[in-house]
Amino acid sequence: MITKDTIKTLVEEWLHEQGDYFLVDIQMDGGDDRIVIEIDNADGVWIEDCAGLSRYLQERLGDDLGDYELEVGSAGLGQPFKVEQQYLNHVGDQVEVLTADGKKLVGTLKSVDGRRFTVVTQEKQVPEGKKRPVRVDVDKDFSMDEVKSVKYVLNFK
């Protein structure tokens, strides 16, 4: 019987040999007999790398893999972040944050410190002594555990 821990150990062995890759998620659905593995890299994931990891797992697991369907892929660009390394890779990029109370905000991911991160947004504020509002940068601090999702914003401009 294959366990998630066994898969994780083998995936991390392979990723360690590859350098800058990291594990995003492993899903094992016993009812479907599917193992889905998501990996990522700051420079993107190539199909050859997914195939290489798949072959590595098939070689190591052999007959234990049995009837499981093995799927290895990259974490999609428009998908919510799942691990801290994804946040770190996108510092300086535009992200969309869905807060715990369901509000969406878009801003630039400024920094990541452990499980906390800061996003710079623009808000209209009326400066003291002025009548008209102006846009100012405002830092918003969040905990990764307190938001519903954070994802990279694709910008086609």
C-alpha positions, 0 to 999 in steps of 0.5 A: 500500500502506497502512502502519501508520506512515501510519495512525499519522500520520493518526490522530495528526493527527486526535487533535491537532485533537480535544484530549484524545484519544490513540492506544492501538493500531493493528492491521493484519492483512494476512490479514484486510485489517482495520485496527483503531484504538483511541483513548481520552480521560480523559472517555470516547470517543463513537461520533461521535468514532469515526465522525469519525476513520473518515471522516477516514481514508477521506477522506485515504486514498481509494482506497488504503484499497481492500479494507481493513475499517476499525474505529475504537473505544475502548479498553474499560474492562475491557481491559488498559492499553496506553499510559502515558496510560491509567495517568495517567488512572486515578491514584486508581482501583482497578486489578488488576495481573497480575504477571510471576509470575502473581499478581493484586493489587488496589489503588489506582493511586497514581502514575505516573512514566515507565514506572514506577507505584505501587499501594497495596494493603492487607496484614495485618501484625502490629505490633510488640508486638501479637498480632493482625494489622491491615490496613496500606497498602503501596506496591508499585512496578512497571515497565510492562514487567515486569507482564503486565497492568494494568486498571481495576477496575469497581466497582458499589458 
